[in-house]
């Protein structure tokens, strides 16, 4: 009985993680749309480039914070992020782990 409860809990955690990630992604996408709406193409491109640079900087700082300067840990975090991304955007051609990180 304990094993069955554990499997149900893991499935619920997986579902909660997927829903939280999709909610986060939707929030970011909506913010980008709001940030670039009603602008001419030239200004949209500038704003999107600026947003991309900010997100890149933010991801770098988060990774550095978790890794405490250890490149091996940072590499592992990047690998975990790629796995989570593939999980969020499933593709029949992409194999991914069912392990929650």
C-alpha positions as CSV (number, residue, x, y, z in Angstrom):
1,X,0.0,0.0,0.0
2,X,2.9,2.4,0.8
3,X,4.4,1.9,-2.7
4,X,1.0,2.8,-4.3
5,X,0.7,5.9,-2.2
6,X,4.2,6.9,-3.1
7,X,3.5,6.5,-6.8
8,X,0.4,8.7,-6.5
9,X,2.4,11.3,-4.7
10,X,5.1,11.3,-7.3
11,X,2.5,11.7,-10.1
12,X,0.8,14.6,-8.2
13,X,4.2,16.3,-7.8
14,X,4.9,15.8,-11.5
15,X,1.6,17.3,-12.4
16,X,2.0,20.2,-9.9
17,X,5.5,20.9,-11.4
18,X,4.2,20.9,-14.9
19,X,1.3,23.2,-14.1
20,X,3.6,25.6,-12.2
21,X,6.1,25.6,-15.0
22,X,3.4,26.3,-17.6
23,X,1.9,29.1,-15.5
24,X,5.4,30.7,-15.2
25,X,6.0,30.4,-18.9
26,X,2.6,31.9,-19.7
27,X,3.3,34.8,-17.3
28,X,6.6,35.5,-19.0
29,X,5.1,35.2,-22.5
30,X,2.2,37.6,-21.6
31,X,4.7,40.1,-20.1
32,X,6.7,40.0,-23.3
33,X,3.6,40.6,-25.4
34,X,2.6,43.5,-23.1
35,X,6.2,44.9,-23.3
36,X,6.1,44.9,-27.1
37,X,2.5,45.7,-28.0
38,X,1.5,48.6,-30.2
39,X,5.1,49.3,-31.4
40,X,6.7,49.5,-34.8
41,X,8.8,46.5,-35.8
42,X,12.1,48.3,-35.1
43,X,11.1,49.1,-31.5
44,X,9.7,45.6,-31.0
45,X,13.0,44.0,-32.1
46,X,14.9,46.3,-29.7
47,X,12.6,45.5,-26.8
48,X,12.7,41.8,-27.5
49,X,16.5,41.9,-27.7
50,X,16.6,43.8,-24.4
51,X,14.3,41.3,-22.8
52,X,16.4,38.4,-24.0
53,X,19.6,39.9,-22.6
54,X,17.8,40.4,-19.3
55,X,16.6,36.8,-19.1
56,X,20.0,35.6,-20.1
57,X,21.6,37.6,-17.3
58,X,19.0,36.5,-14.8
59,X,19.5,32.8,-15.7
60,X,23.3,33.2,-15.4
61,X,22.9,34.8,-11.9
62,X,20.5,32.1,-10.7
63,X,22.9,29.4,-11.9
64,X,25.9,31.1,-10.3
65,X,24.0,31.5,-7.0
66,X,23.1,27.8,-6.9
67,X,26.5,26.6,-8.1
68,X,28.6,28.9,-5.8
69,X,31.2,29.3,-8.6
70,X,31.6,25.5,-9.1
71,X,31.5,24.9,-12.9
72,X,30.6,21.3,-12.5
73,X,27.5,22.2,-10.4
74,X,26.6,24.9,-12.9
75,X,26.8,22.4,-15.7
76,X,24.6,20.0,-13.8
77,X,22.0,22.8,-13.3
78,X,22.0,23.5,-17.0
79,X,21.5,19.9,-17.8
80,X,18.6,19.8,-15.3
81,X,17.1,22.9,-16.9
82,X,17.3,21.3,-20.3
83,X,15.5,18.2,-19.0
84,X,12.8,20.3,-17.4
85,X,12.4,22.3,-20.7
86,X,12.0,19.0,-22.7
87,X,9.4,17.8,-20.1
88,X,7.5,21.1,-20.5
89,X,7.5,20.8,-24.3
90,X,7.2,17.1,-25.0
91,X,8.2,16.0,-28.4
92,X,7.9,12.5,-29.7
93,X,11.5,12.7,-31.0
94,X,12.9,13.7,-27.6
95,X,13.6,11.2,-24.9
96,X,13.4,12.5,-21.4
97,X,13.6,11.2,-17.9
98,X,10.5,10.9,-15.6
99,X,12.6,11.8,-12.6
100,X,11.6,15.0,-10.8
101,X,14.7,17.2,-10.3
